[in-house]
Amino acid sequence: MFEPRVAAASLSGESDVEWARTAAPDVGCAFLGGIAIDDATRAAARELRDRDRSEFLPTDPIAFIDDQLAAMEGVGARPGMNVRSATPGPIGKAADLCAEHGAIIEVNAHCRQAEMCAAGAGESLLTDGDRLCRYVSAAAEADATVSVKLRTEVEGVDLPALSARLDDAGADLLHVDAMDSEPVIAAVVDAAPGTAVIANNGVRDRTTVREYLEYGADAVSVGRPSDDQAVLECVREATEEWFEKSDARRTGAPPDA
């Protein structure tokens, strides 16, 4: 697990190396992207851009990933790359690059924009667990560290049951947007003992950090305020304090020993 146990979560079209460099003093990991990496998702990204949403649309998305990860060397936070694809092949190619750079590949099963879901990516993958597991397996075959970005409150989706399947498929991390269902973090932790769980949504202060960590999350991530240094510093301090006290309870040593 990265240290400190705080991640900066990807923001479509905004999370690049410069964004990560700003966040790096207070995070152990920065998920760049999300980036559309196959024809279907790139077409969807163009539609999103046409209605004024930020999107990364380089000529060659795989080369863009390589360049961004190379530029992350020396930044001080472990890089992750959040990718969106309607097919498994490009996932494997992106995972190969992530493995080369010591980065985390993050399969996006989270984006809920209609265009991306219609393309067969993002949140639509939550209702097609077989396909999502194939994506995870394709990434794992590259010997990359594999994260899956998930969300709660999707009709018909048993997230803990799906999390168990993703664990079996080779996921190392489950990055869960809890929405307004924070207790689901505990259920995911119990269902997928082979993965680490990063809790996301509303992480702003000591109270929200403590809530997620008490549910068993191994780390937390900050989304929209990831460019707010005051928020990141507060979250980092709260996370370090919580784990310091947790370690002290387990060993019986004073927290500042």
Backbone bond lengths (Angstrom), bond angles and torsions (degrees), N, CA, C in turn:
res aa  C-N    CA-C-N  psi(-1)  N-CA   C-N-CA  omega(-1)  CA-C   N-CA-C  phi
1 M - - - 1.467 - - 1.530 109.46 -
2 F 1.312 115.28 139.16 1.467 120.42 178.40 1.526 110.43 -67.58
3 E 1.317 115.29 156.88 1.466 122.91 178.12 1.519 109.17 -130.82
4 P 1.326 119.61 139.78 1.457 125.54 -10.77 1.524 110.92 -62.27
5 R 1.310 115.92 161.88 1.463 120.73 -173.89 1.527 111.57 -82.77
6 V 1.305 113.25 53.82 1.464 122.62 177.00 1.520 107.29 -130.76
7 A 1.323 116.11 131.81 1.463 121.05 176.61 1.520 109.75 -116.85
8 A 1.308 115.36 149.65 1.459 121.43 168.43 1.530 105.96 -93.89
9 A 1.329 116.85 121.91 1.459 121.66 -174.87 1.520 110.43 -85.38
10 S 1.336 115.78 145.98 1.466 120.73 -176.34 1.521 111.78 -63.67
11 L 1.303 115.15 145.44 1.462 123.64 174.76 1.528 106.50 -127.51
12 S 1.307 116.66 117.15 1.462 121.05 -172.05 1.521 112.26 -52.22
13 G 1.333 114.59 125.35 1.454 119.93 176.75 1.512 115.23 77.47
14 E 1.316 117.77 0.76 1.460 121.25 -175.43 1.525 113.35 -124.44
15 S 1.328 117.12 -27.68 1.465 120.87 -171.01 1.523 110.77 -90.23
16 D 1.321 115.09 92.57 1.459 121.23 179.10 1.521 109.57 -121.54
17 V 1.318 116.61 -168.97 1.465 120.62 -175.87 1.527 111.54 -62.18
18 E 1.313 118.22 -41.90 1.467 119.66 -178.60 1.521 111.07 -64.35
19 W 1.309 116.62 -39.24 1.474 121.58 175.16 1.523 109.88 -61.03
20 A 1.337 116.61 -44.97 1.463 120.92 -179.83 1.524 111.19 -64.77
21 R 1.314 117.06 -39.18 1.466 120.66 -179.32 1.534 110.54 -61.82
22 T 1.316 116.70 -38.05 1.465 120.48 178.74 1.521 111.42 -66.54
23 A 1.336 116.16 -38.51 1.468 120.67 -177.53 1.512 112.78 -79.93
24 A 1.327 118.07 -21.81 1.460 123.25 -167.65 1.531 115.98 -52.88
25 P 1.327 121.13 -36.02 1.467 118.41 -178.66 1.523 114.29 -60.32
26 D 1.344 117.26 -20.43 1.456 119.79 -174.75 1.520 114.06 -120.82
27 V 1.317 118.77 5.57 1.465 120.20 -179.16 1.526 110.01 -129.42
28 G 1.331 114.80 152.74 1.452 119.72 175.69 1.510 112.58 -94.65
29 C 1.334 116.48 -14.27 1.458 121.35 -177.92 1.520 108.92 -150.16
30 A 1.315 116.05 143.52 1.468 121.52 175.48 1.523 108.09 -129.55
31 F 1.329 116.33 118.25 1.458 121.54 177.87 1.524 109.41 -89.01
32 L 1.327 116.02 108.58 1.459 121.33 177.65 1.532 109.39 -79.17
33 G 1.320 116.88 166.68 1.465 120.70 -178.88 1.517 110.00 100.68
34 G 1.363 118.56 -150.21 1.446 123.42 -10.01 1.542 112.59 -68.47
35 I 1.290 112.38 153.07 1.452 118.53 -180.00 1.514 109.96 -130.17
36 A 1.320 115.87 133.32 1.460 122.64 176.99 1.520 108.24 -78.51
37 I 1.341 116.94 129.13 1.468 118.65 -170.88 1.528 114.14 -122.08
38 D 1.341 118.13 1.55 1.467 117.59 173.53 1.531 108.52 -128.69
39 D 1.323 116.54 174.28 1.470 120.30 -172.68 1.521 112.31 -60.28
40 A 1.330 116.81 -43.38 1.462 120.06 -176.02 1.527 111.62 -65.05
41 T 1.317 116.78 -44.42 1.460 118.61 -178.53 1.528 111.65 -74.92
42 R 1.325 117.54 -29.75 1.465 119.09 175.97 1.532 110.62 -67.37
43 A 1.341 116.97 -37.16 1.466 119.98 175.18 1.530 110.12 -63.24
44 A 1.332 115.77 -41.20 1.461 119.80 177.75 1.524 110.64 -64.72
45 A 1.332 117.10 -39.84 1.464 120.88 179.30 1.521 111.42 -63.42
46 R 1.339 116.37 -37.09 1.467 118.69 176.81 1.524 110.95 -64.61
47 E 1.327 117.04 -38.71 1.466 120.11 176.69 1.522 110.22 -63.81
48 L 1.327 116.80 -41.51 1.459 119.99 178.31 1.524 111.38 -63.47
49 R 1.330 116.12 -41.31 1.465 119.99 178.57 1.526 110.66 -63.98
50 D 1.325 116.28 -36.76 1.461 119.98 -179.13 1.525 111.94 -66.38
51 R 1.314 116.94 -20.79 1.470 118.20 174.11 1.536 111.07 -106.48
52 D 1.343 112.91 30.89 1.459 122.55 167.25 1.525 115.06 71.71
53 R 1.322 117.63 27.83 1.464 120.58 169.89 1.525 108.82 -95.74
54 S 1.319 117.01 148.61 1.463 120.94 178.71 1.522 109.80 -75.80
55 E 1.314 116.20 134.13 1.460 121.41 178.29 1.528 109.11 -146.19
56 F 1.336 115.67 144.15 1.456 121.06 168.86 1.526 107.62 -84.78
57 L 1.314 117.60 120.05 1.465 121.18 178.96 1.527 110.12 -135.40
58 P 1.336 117.09 62.27 1.466 119.70 176.21 1.524 109.98 -69.12
59 T 1.317 116.21 160.36 1.460 120.41 178.74 1.522 111.40 -59.29
60 D 1.318 116.37 -41.78 1.463 122.07 -179.68 1.526 108.45 -124.50
61 P 1.338 118.26 101.00 1.464 119.33 -175.15 1.523 113.81 -65.17
62 I 1.335 118.05 -32.40 1.463 119.80 -179.87 1.531 109.87 -69.21
63 A 1.337 117.17 -41.43 1.466 120.25 176.12 1.528 110.37 -63.97
64 F 1.321 117.03 -37.07 1.466 121.39 177.56 1.526 110.03 -60.86
65 I 1.327 117.01 -44.01 1.462 120.69 178.23 1.525 110.10 -60.37
66 D 1.319 116.85 -45.46 1.461 121.43 179.82 1.527 110.57 -59.43
67 D 1.327 116.89 -46.02 1.462 121.12 -178.71 1.532 111.43 -64.66
68 Q 1.317 116.66 -42.90 1.462 120.56 -178.86 1.529 111.25 -65.48
69 L 1.317 116.55 -42.98 1.461 119.21 -179.52 1.517 111.26 -68.42
70 A 1.329 117.31 -37.17 1.464 119.86 176.22 1.526 110.46 -62.42
71 A 1.326 116.38 -39.66 1.461 120.95 -179.39 1.528 112.28 -70.27
72 M 1.339 117.38 -17.55 1.462 120.87 179.21 1.521 112.87 -77.13
73 E 1.317 117.75 -12.63 1.463 120.03 179.57 1.530 109.81 -61.01
74 G 1.294 115.67 126.99 1.450 120.39 179.80 1.513 114.51 87.60
75 V 1.328 118.10 -3.45 1.469 120.24 -179.24 1.528 110.77 -69.99
76 G 1.332 116.84 -34.46 1.460 118.92 176.12 1.503 115.10 107.47
77 A 1.329 118.37 -5.17 1.458 122.61 174.83 1.522 108.06 -123.68
78 R 1.330 116.46 142.13 1.453 118.06 178.19 1.521 109.27 -65.65
79 P 1.333 118.20 132.22 1.462 118.86 179.90 1.525 112.64 -83.48
80 G 1.312 114.92 146.93 1.450 122.62 167.25 1.518 106.96 -127.56
81 M 1.325 116.59 157.19 1.461 120.11 177.99 1.528 108.67 -130.41
82 N 1.319 115.51 114.41 1.461 122.51 179.69 1.523 108.90 -87.35
83 V 1.339 116.13 121.65 1.462 120.35 -174.99 1.518 111.36 -125.12
84 R 1.329 114.88 149.43 1.463 122.06 178.13 1.520 108.47 -121.22
85 S 1.309 115.98 130.00 1.459 120.22 -179.17 1.520 109.19 -151.59
86 A 1.334 115.93 148.43 1.463 121.99 175.19 1.519 111.05 -97.33
87 T 1.331 116.99 -1.01 1.462 122.19 -178.43 1.531 108.86 -139.59
88 P 1.342 118.16 152.46 1.464 119.67 -175.15 1.524 114.77 -78.34
89 G 1.338 118.70 -24.99 1.458 120.56 -175.40 1.513 114.16 -54.28
90 P 1.325 119.16 -53.34 1.467 120.23 179.20 1.526 113.41 -62.50
91 I 1.337 116.75 -28.32 1.468 119.43 176.33 1.530 109.47 -60.30
92 G 1.333 116.25 -44.46 1.461 120.27 178.91 1.508 112.21 -61.90
93 K 1.355 117.34 -41.53 1.466 120.36 179.09 1.523 111.18 -63.97
94 A 1.324 116.55 -43.59 1.464 119.75 179.15 1.525 110.42 -65.61
95 A 1.326 116.26 -37.56 1.461 119.95 179.37 1.526 111.33 -65.34
96 D 1.329 117.08 -37.27 1.472 120.17 176.29 1.526 110.57 -57.32
97 L 1.329 116.50 -45.43 1.461 120.22 179.58 1.520 111.31 -65.37
98 C 1.320 116.24 -41.39 1.460 119.09 179.04 1.523 110.65 -61.57
99 A 1.325 116.51 -41.24 1.467 119.90 178.48 1.528 110.39 -61.79
100 E 1.325 117.01 -41.71 1.466 120.61 179.81 1.527 111.99 -61.67
101 H 1.338 115.77 -35.32 1.465 120.40 -175.88 1.530 112.78 -95.74
102 G 1.326 117.44 4.26 1.460 119.50 -177.60 1.515 112.58 67.57
103 A 1.324 116.38 26.94 1.462 122.14 -177.22 1.530 110.74 -100.97
104 I 1.307 115.74 165.21 1.461 123.45 175.56 1.522 108.47 -93.11
105 I 1.328 117.29 133.14 1.463 121.06 171.49 1.527 107.04 -93.96
106 E 1.319 116.65 127.86 1.465 119.95 -179.57 1.518 110.05 -116.87
107 V 1.325 115.71 115.94 1.466 122.24 177.82 1.522 107.85 -80.01
108 N 1.326 115.80 123.26 1.458 120.71 -177.01 1.525 110.59 -86.76
109 A 1.345 115.22 107.56 1.463 121.85 171.06 1.525 107.32 -117.36
110 H 1.299 115.40 39.22 1.465 122.49 -167.50 1.523 113.83 -125.70
111 C 1.333 117.67 -39.99 1.463 121.10 -175.28 1.527 110.08 -58.02
112 R 1.337 116.89 128.20 1.463 119.42 -177.26 1.528 112.90 -109.58
113 Q 1.319 117.47 12.15 1.454 119.41 176.93 1.535 109.88 -64.36
114 A 1.321 115.93 135.18 1.468 120.69 -173.14 1.521 112.25 -56.68
115 E 1.323 117.02 -39.47 1.464 120.64 -178.17 1.533 111.12 -63.31
116 M 1.334 116.42 -41.36 1.456 120.00 -178.38 1.523 110.92 -71.91
117 C 1.316 117.18 -38.49 1.465 120.19 177.81 1.528 111.07 -66.52
118 A 1.334 117.04 -39.14 1.460 120.34 178.65 1.522 111.35 -64.44
119 A 1.327 116.30 -28.08 1.465 120.86 178.31 1.524 111.64 -76.27
120 G 1.324 117.79 -11.45 1.455 121.33 179.93 1.510 114.26 95.88
121 A 1.312 116.43 20.11 1.464 120.88 -179.47 1.525 109.64 -122.79
122 G 1.322 116.00 -172.99 1.449 120.52 176.50 1.519 112.66 60.15
123 E 1.315 115.53 -141.79 1.463 122.85 -175.09 1.523 113.21 -56.07
124 S 1.327 117.46 -27.22 1.467 119.62 -179.12 1.525 111.46 -59.99
125 L 1.325 117.26 -25.26 1.464 120.53 179.28 1.518 112.29 -67.56
126 L 1.330 117.44 -23.73 1.461 120.03 -179.97 1.524 111.45 -65.63
127 T 1.328 116.61 -27.94 1.461 120.17 -179.98 1.528 111.79 -94.02
128 D 1.313 116.83 4.62 1.461 122.79 177.68 1.527 107.71 -132.14
129 G 1.330 114.90 70.33 1.451 120.59 -173.45 1.515 113.65 -60.23
130 D 1.330 117.37 -33.45 1.466 119.45 179.46 1.527 110.38 -61.03
131 R 1.334 115.96 -45.82 1.463 120.05 -178.43 1.529 110.83 -67.51
132 L 1.324 116.54 -41.86 1.461 119.51 178.85 1.530 110.73 -61.78
133 C 1.307 117.13 -40.53 1.468 119.81 177.70 1.526 111.32 -63.85
134 R 1.340 116.87 -35.46 1.467 119.14 176.62 1.522 110.64 -63.98
135 Y 1.334 117.24 -38.93 1.461 120.70 177.84 1.527 110.43 -62.16
136 V 1.329 115.38 -44.44 1.462 119.76 -179.42 1.523 110.24 -63.83
137 S 1.321 116.99 -42.68 1.459 120.49 178.69 1.527 111.42 -62.40
138 A 1.347 116.45 -39.86 1.465 120.33 178.61 1.519 110.78 -62.45
139 A 1.323 117.01 -39.79 1.466 120.32 178.41 1.518 111.09 -70.19
140 A 1.322 116.68 -40.47 1.461 120.59 -178.33 1.523 111.47 -65.67
141 E 1.326 117.05 -32.32 1.469 120.70 179.57 1.527 111.78 -63.34
142 A 1.317 117.21 -22.39 1.466 121.16 177.96 1.524 112.17 -81.08
143 D 1.331 116.00 0.39 1.464 121.65 -179.33 1.519 111.18 65.00
144 A 1.326 115.66 28.89 1.461 120.44 174.80 1.527 109.50 -92.96
145 T 1.315 116.57 157.14 1.457 120.93 168.69 1.526 106.86 -73.93
146 V 1.337 116.72 126.20 1.463 121.39 -170.59 1.525 110.64 -112.81
147 S 1.326 114.70 124.27 1.461 122.19 172.62 1.532 108.57 -112.90
148 V 1.314 115.87 151.72 1.462 121.00 173.38 1.519 107.43 -125.79
149 K 1.329 116.84 124.19 1.470 121.26 177.16 1.525 107.91 -88.82
150 L 1.337 115.86 119.72 1.455 123.48 -174.57 1.519 110.04 -122.14
151 R 1.323 115.78 167.25 1.461 120.12 171.04 1.526 109.60 -139.37
152 T 1.316 114.89 154.11 1.458 120.94 176.02 1.532 109.60 -89.14
153 E 1.320 114.71 179.02 1.469 123.37 172.25 1.524 113.40 62.80
154 V 1.340 116.77 34.78 1.459 121.47 172.74 1.522 107.09 -100.99
155 E 1.312 116.11 122.44 1.463 121.28 -173.52 1.530 110.87 -57.27
156 G 1.327 114.27 131.74 1.457 120.41 176.47 1.516 115.15 83.21
157 V 1.333 117.58 0.62 1.473 120.81 -177.08 1.529 109.44 -106.57
158 D 1.333 115.66 120.74 1.465 122.71 172.42 1.521 106.35 -89.86
159 L 1.321 116.71 94.39 1.467 119.77 -171.58 1.527 112.71 -63.68
160 P 1.324 120.78 -42.13 1.465 118.28 176.80 1.535 112.65 -59.97
161 A 1.336 117.45 -41.57 1.464 119.93 179.08 1.530 110.58 -64.51
162 L 1.327 116.99 -41.60 1.457 120.30 177.07 1.524 110.47 -64.50
163 S 1.314 117.09 -38.85 1.464 121.04 179.72 1.527 111.03 -61.16
164 A 1.330 116.88 -38.53 1.463 120.38 177.55 1.524 110.53 -62.66
165 R 1.326 116.73 -39.53 1.461 120.03 178.34 1.525 111.47 -67.07
166 L 1.319 116.91 -38.57 1.466 120.57 179.09 1.525 110.77 -67.35
167 D 1.313 116.73 -36.25 1.458 121.83 173.93 1.531 109.32 -57.65
168 D 1.319 116.52 -49.00 1.466 120.93 179.84 1.526 112.25 -64.31
169 A 1.339 116.82 -30.84 1.472 121.20 -177.37 1.523 112.63 -76.98
170 G 1.337 117.45 -12.99 1.460 119.61 176.93 1.510 115.78 119.32
171 A 1.340 118.58 8.34 1.463 119.90 178.05 1.528 110.21 -67.21
172 D 1.308 115.87 139.71 1.465 121.99 175.36 1.523 111.54 -98.97
173 L 1.335 116.08 -31.08 1.460 122.71 -177.45 1.520 109.36 -133.04
174 L 1.321 116.15 141.56 1.461 121.94 170.17 1.526 106.40 -118.97
175 H 1.313 115.51 117.89 1.465 122.94 -175.16 1.529 106.22 -105.03
176 V 1.328 116.24 101.38 1.466 121.77 -165.09 1.520 111.70 -107.05
177 D 1.331 115.66 116.54 1.462 122.33 170.14 1.520 106.51 -80.53
178 A 1.328 116.49 106.18 1.460 121.23 -172.31 1.519 113.84 -77.23
179 M 1.337 117.43 -8.95 1.464 120.15 -177.87 1.529 108.93 52.18
180 D 1.338 117.63 -124.54 1.469 120.72 177.81 1.518 111.01 -108.69
181 S 1.326 116.75 26.36 1.467 122.03 -177.77 1.528 109.87 -125.39
182 E 1.325 115.98 56.55 1.459 121.04 -173.99 1.528 114.17 -54.33
183 P 1.357 119.70 -37.65 1.474 118.70 -178.63 1.522 114.07 -62.00
184 V 1.338 118.92 -16.58 1.461 119.53 178.78 1.530 111.03 -62.40
185 I 1.319 117.51 -22.14 1.466 120.22 177.61 1.526 110.08 -56.89
186 A 1.321 116.99 -43.57 1.462 120.59 179.76 1.519 110.84 -63.03
187 A 1.325 117.06 -39.79 1.463 120.85 -179.69 1.527 111.31 -66.76
188 V 1.331 116.70 -38.67 1.466 120.55 177.71 1.525 110.21 -66.76
189 V 1.319 116.79 -43.37 1.468 120.78 178.41 1.526 110.32 -56.86
190 D 1.325 116.87 -44.94 1.465 120.94 -179.20 1.528 111.90 -67.84
191 A 1.340 116.61 -36.21 1.466 120.82 -174.35 1.516 113.16 -77.44
192 A 1.328 117.27 -24.86 1.473 121.06 -174.03 1.519 110.85 -127.23
193 P 1.329 117.63 70.48 1.470 119.97 -174.31 1.522 114.15 -67.18
194 G 1.331 117.64 -15.64 1.457 119.82 -179.61 1.507 114.28 -87.65
195 T 1.324 117.48 -1.11 1.457 121.04 -179.40 1.519 110.44 -116.68
196 A 1.324 115.62 158.92 1.458 121.84 167.40 1.524 107.56 -93.41
197 V 1.319 116.91 148.02 1.460 121.83 -176.40 1.528 109.42 -116.44
198 I 1.332 114.98 126.00 1.465 122.37 174.32 1.523 106.99 -105.07
199 A 1.317 117.17 122.60 1.461 121.55 -178.26 1.524 110.22 -95.23
200 N 1.331 115.18 134.12 1.457 122.09 -175.86 1.526 109.06 -133.47
201 N 1.286 115.98 151.36 1.465 128.43 173.09 1.514 110.55 114.42
202 G 1.320 114.15 113.35 1.450 120.37 175.39 1.512 114.57 74.31
203 V 1.326 118.62 14.71 1.466 120.75 179.57 1.527 108.17 -75.24
204 R 1.327 114.59 110.16 1.465 119.77 -173.02 1.522 113.35 -136.15
205 D 1.362 116.25 -27.39 1.457 119.63 -167.89 1.519 110.55 -154.85
206 R 1.326 116.07 -175.90 1.456 120.74 -177.39 1.527 112.52 -60.94
207 T 1.318 116.83 -37.77 1.466 120.27 -177.62 1.518 111.21 -64.07
208 T 1.327 116.62 -46.87 1.470 119.17 -178.22 1.528 111.02 -70.10
209 V 1.317 117.05 -36.91 1.471 119.80 176.37 1.519 109.97 -61.01
210 R 1.314 116.67 -49.43 1.466 121.07 -177.06 1.531 110.82 -61.62
211 E 1.333 117.24 -40.78 1.460 120.10 -179.09 1.532 111.08 -59.16
212 Y 1.327 116.66 -49.42 1.465 119.57 -177.68 1.526 111.97 -67.41
213 L 1.325 117.61 -40.53 1.453 119.48 -178.85 1.519 111.38 -69.08
214 E 1.319 117.64 -32.81 1.454 120.15 176.02 1.522 112.04 -68.84
215 Y 1.324 117.31 -24.85 1.466 120.42 174.09 1.530 111.51 -77.96
216 G 1.319 117.52 -3.96 1.456 120.81 175.16 1.503 115.93 105.82
217 A 1.331 118.35 3.07 1.467 120.35 177.97 1.523 110.53 -60.56
218 D 1.323 115.45 144.45 1.461 121.19 178.30 1.523 112.21 -86.31
219 A 1.335 116.35 -18.60 1.463 121.93 -179.37 1.522 107.53 -161.93
220 V 1.319 115.80 169.03 1.461 121.35 175.16 1.522 108.30 -126.40
221 S 1.328 115.63 161.20 1.469 118.69 176.00 1.515 109.99 -133.74
222 V 1.317 114.42 152.19 1.466 122.90 -178.59 1.517 108.03 -113.83
223 G 1.338 116.22 127.91 1.456 121.28 -178.79 1.516 112.54 -96.59
224 R 1.319 117.42 -101.23 1.469 121.56 -174.08 1.518 114.79 -54.13
225 P 1.347 119.95 -39.19 1.476 117.69 179.81 1.531 113.60 -83.12
226 S 1.342 117.83 18.32 1.458 119.29 -175.93 1.524 113.13 -67.47
227 D 1.320 117.81 -9.44 1.465 120.55 174.13 1.526 112.10 -101.28
228 D 1.346 116.42 9.52 1.461 122.39 179.52 1.531 107.99 -103.60
229 Q 1.316 117.01 102.99 1.458 121.31 -174.32 1.518 112.18 -61.44
230 A 1.327 117.74 -33.21 1.458 120.21 -179.54 1.531 110.30 -66.17
231 V 1.326 117.25 -41.46 1.467 120.54 177.71 1.521 110.26 -64.89
232 L 1.335 116.98 -46.95 1.460 120.44 -178.75 1.528 111.44 -60.98
233 E 1.311 116.98 -41.89 1.457 120.10 179.89 1.524 110.89 -63.66
234 C 1.334 116.25 -42.76 1.464 120.64 179.10 1.522 110.84 -62.39
235 V 1.335 116.53 -44.69 1.464 120.99 -179.10 1.525 110.41 -65.35
236 R 1.323 117.04 -42.91 1.468 119.79 178.46 1.520 111.20 -60.57
237 E 1.330 117.00 -48.30 1.456 120.35 -178.35 1.522 111.14 -61.61
238 A 1.340 116.53 -41.16 1.466 120.09 179.98 1.523 111.25 -66.34
239 T 1.320 116.40 -39.26 1.464 120.34 -179.99 1.517 110.95 -67.57
240 E 1.334 117.46 -46.45 1.458 120.50 178.92 1.522 111.11 -61.54
241 E 1.326 116.23 -40.61 1.465 120.28 179.50 1.522 110.81 -63.71
242 W 1.338 117.08 -42.42 1.459 120.81 -177.98 1.532 110.47 -63.44
243 F 1.330 117.56 -46.08 1.460 120.13 -178.73 1.524 111.54 -70.72
244 E 1.320 117.69 -33.38 1.459 120.06 175.87 1.524 110.20 -61.70
245 K 1.326 116.75 -45.08 1.465 120.46 179.45 1.524 110.97 -68.65
246 S 1.332 116.42 -37.00 1.456 120.38 178.36 1.519 111.04 -63.44
247 D 1.340 116.21 -43.85 1.463 120.44 178.41 1.527 110.44 -63.81
248 A 1.324 116.08 -38.56 1.464 119.87 -179.66 1.525 110.69 -66.01
249 R 1.331 117.32 -40.11 1.472 120.06 177.83 1.521 110.41 -62.79
250 R 1.322 116.46 -38.82 1.461 120.03 -177.03 1.520 111.71 -71.75
251 T 1.327 118.29 -35.45 1.461 120.75 -176.35 1.530 113.24 -96.97
252 G 1.333 115.42 -16.00 1.451 119.55 -176.53 1.496 114.01 81.21
253 A 1.346 117.01 8.10 1.464 120.66 179.95 1.525 110.19 -89.37
254 P 1.333 117.41 154.79 1.471 119.20 174.67 1.517 109.89 -60.68
255 P 1.346 118.95 145.89 1.464 121.50 -177.68 1.507 114.77 -55.00
256 D 1.341 118.58 -30.56 1.457 120.45 -177.01 1.528 112.25 -101.42
257 A 1.346 116.50 16.24 1.465 119.29 -179.14 1.517 110.23 -72.77
